[in-house]
């Protein structure tokens, strides 16, 4: 083991301009603002419009936001990882294109997909690259164009998901800041409850599957909800216990934004003051890999060097976990 830890040293974010409000959804499916707000906490979400614009469009904008705010020379970036469940295309990695478009010409790049836990698992991966001492600047981007896999006639999914992206830079730290501990888990028994069955390698898209809309995402919301509440909270408790942290020592809960009730349940389980719970679900809905870095981007000005952040996420697969990170700068 080295004494190098992986710290977040910069953040950026991007959401598309088009706002899909609950009021607009009322005209599309049998739902209403009261139901959506009370059951999920969501008021509006962003949707990426425009031909040929995929996840990379948002990943690039989020990365450029980080680069410009921090005067970063993109040629100094060693690695670009794009966490996404909605890559631009098959085979051609979204990250390689993203890296080239932002001018990270000395970097290698790859994608990570663990559904809504993609960014959380990505944090674990890039931390290992930094801890070796070999890589000095690693850009981790969480981006998803969920609107590309949503059936806007299905009220169980279309009310929750939105599009967006966030980016963070990881650098080595020798003051004990950055990544401290992680608890990550997967259970494939969960894949029946949140999935798009056609268009991947097991089932090709056919005329029949298109008619049945099986290329879109289906979720058994109740089962996903129950598992998310239990596992996200359980992972956060394990991380706190393992690190002898009590709730007073936690400065922020950075939880995946899928449903406000899931986030509240996690915060309650660790007895956390609601003021310490980052929340932007009302504006963006569930942006899958975008939720955690977009929270950091929105809350960056409130974060102080040394703050204890507890990350938590749960998503399709099932994949879930929690990460303990000490914030490395005051902006
Ligand atoms: O990122 C990880 C992946 N996703 C998640 O973590 C999402 C987890 N699940 C959820 O957030 C929630 O299950 C939903 C928001 C999807 C649904 O909320 P719920 O409280 O679990 O609702 P439900 O499916 O149990 O439905 C309750 C009632 C039903 O009516 P009846 O049978 O009680 O008369 C539904 O038909 O609400 C009805 N309903 C709706 N009503 C208005 C379901 N969806 C809607 C809707 N608008 N959009």
Boltz pocket constraint, residues with backbone or C-beta under 6 A from the ligand:
constraints:
  - pocket:
      binder: B
      contacts: [[A, 30], [A, 31], [A, 32], [A, 35], [A, 36], [A, 39], [A, 40], [A, 116], [A, 155], [A, 156], [A, 157], [A, 159], [A, 160], [A, 194], [A, 219], [A, 220], [A, 221], [A, 222], [A, 223], [A, 224], [A, 225], [A, 228], [A, 257], [A, 258], [A, 259], [A, 262], [A, 286], [A, 314], [A, 315], [A, 316]]
      max_distance: 6.0
